[in-house]
Amino acid sequence: MYTVIRKYDIVPGSAEAVIQEVKKSLVPIINQIPGFSEYALVEVGANEVVAISMFESLDAAKVSAQQTAAWVTDHTELFFQGFSKAMAGKVRVHSGSGFIAQSEHEELLQGVF
């Protein structure tokens, strides 16, 4: 399994629009990639998001990187400032039992960050 993590600085005030556009037009692209496993977009600050993608193979991660780069280029003027900061690598340890809905478990993170 391979993971790609990218941090993006976004135009102030555009977080909700970025989230909706990612749902509408990027997620369907990534979902079509053979070997795709998981995708998450995390709002980490007022003007920052982090995208985390997981794939079964390095080749699938590379295909995603190309398609995501094209998508970002098409949307740069609307949402993004500067270049993304990317990290990628082979997953060495992974654990999880599924997605925890924010509305049910939001209190778990209060006071942690």
CORBEL-V7052 format. One line per field, one symbol per residue. ss: DSSP state (a for helix, b for strand, c for the rest). Layout:
ss = ???
This chain:
ss = cbbbbbbbbbccccaaaaaaaaaaaaaaaaaccccbbbbbbbbbbccbbbbbbbbccaaaaaaaaaaaaaaaaaaaaaabbbbbbbbbbbcccccccccccaaaaaaaacccc
